[in-house]
C-alpha cells in the first residue's frame, strides 16, 4: 500500500471515529429519552392507580360500616324481643319496662 493511501486513511480515521461516536451517542441519548418518558408515564399511571385504590378503600369502608350497622339493627330486632321471655324463663322475673336504645344523660 502506498504511503499516500496510508496517510489518507490516517487522516480519515479521526473523522470516522468522531462520526461513529456521535452516532452511538445519539442512539444512547434517544434510548435514555425513551426510558425517561416511559418512567414518567409509569409514574403517572401509578399515581392514578394509587388514587383509585384510595377511593375504592374509602367506598369499601363506608359499605362495611353500613353493613355492620344493618347487622346490628337486625340483631337488635331479633334479640331484643326475646329478652323478656329469656328473663322470665331463666330468672322467674317479669320485665316491666324495656327499651332497646335507651340513653341516659347525667
C-alpha positions in Angstrom: 0.0 0.0 0.0 1.5 3.3 -1.0 2.3 5.9 1.6 -0.2 8.4 0.3 -3.1 5.9 0.8 -1.9 5.2 4.3 -1.8 8.9 5.1 -5.2 9.4 3.6 -6.6 6.5 5.8 -4.9 8.0 8.8 -6.4 11.4 8.1 -9.9 9.9 7.7 -9.7 7.7 10.8 -10.3 10.5 13.4 -13.3 11.8 11.3 -14.8 8.3 11.1 -14.2 7.8 14.8 -15.9 11.1 15.7 -18.8 10.2 13.4 -19.2 6.8 14.9 -19.0 8.1 18.4 -21.6 10.8 17.6 -23.9 8.2 16.1 -23.6 5.9 19.1 -24.1 8.8 21.5 -27.3 9.8 19.7 -28.6 6.3 19.9 -27.8 6.2 23.6 -29.4 9.6 24.1 -32.5 8.6 22.3 -32.7 5.4 24.3 -32.3 7.3 27.5 -35.0 9.8 26.5 -37.4 6.9 25.7 -36.6 5.3 29.0 -37.3 8.6 30.9 -40.5 9.1 29.0 -41.6 5.5 29.8 -40.7 6.0 33.5 -42.7 9.3 33.7 -45.7 7.5 32.1 -45.4 4.7 34.5 -45.2 7.1 37.4 -48.3 8.9 36.3 -50.1 5.5 35.9 -49.1 4.6 39.4 -50.3 7.9 40.9 -53.6 7.3 39.2 -53.8 3.7 40.4 -52.9 4.7 44.0 -55.7 7.3 43.9 -58.2 4.8 42.5 -57.2 2.3 45.3 -57.7 5.0 47.9 -61.1 5.8 46.6 -62.1 2.2 46.5 -60.8 1.7 50.0 -62.9 4.7 51.2 -66.0 3.3 49.4 -65.4 -0.2 50.9 -65.1 1.3 54.4 -68.4 3.1 54.0 -70.0 -0.1 52.8 -68.6 -2.2 55.7 -69.9 0.5 58.1 -73.3 0.4 56.6 -73.4 -3.4 56.7 -72.2 -3.5 60.3 -75.0 -1.0 61.2 -77.6 -3.1 59.4 -76.4 -6.3 61.1 -76.5 -4.6 64.5 -80.1 -3.4 63.8 -81.1 -6.9 62.6 -79.6 -8.4 65.8 -81.4 -6.0 68.0 -84.6 -6.8 66.2 -84.2 -10.5 66.8 -82.7 -10.5 70.3 -84.5 -7.5 71.9 -88.0 -9.0 71.7 -86.8 -12.3 73.2 -85.2 -10.7 76.3 -88.4 -10.6 78.4 -89.1 -14.3 77.7 -85.4 -15.2 78.5 -85.6 -13.3 81.8 -88.9 -14.8 82.7 -87.8 -18.4 81.9 -84.2 -18.1 83.3 -84.8 -15.9 86.4 -88.5 -16.2 87.0 -88.9 -12.4 86.8 -91.3 -10.2 84.9 -89.8 -7.4 82.8 -91.9 -4.2 83.5 -90.1 -1.8 81.1 -87.7 -2.3 78.2 -86.2 -0.1 75.5 -83.6 -1.4 73.1 -82.0 2.0 72.6 -82.4 3.9 75.8 -79.9 6.6 76.6 -79.3 8.2 79.9 -77.5 11.5 80.4 -76.2 12.8 83.7 
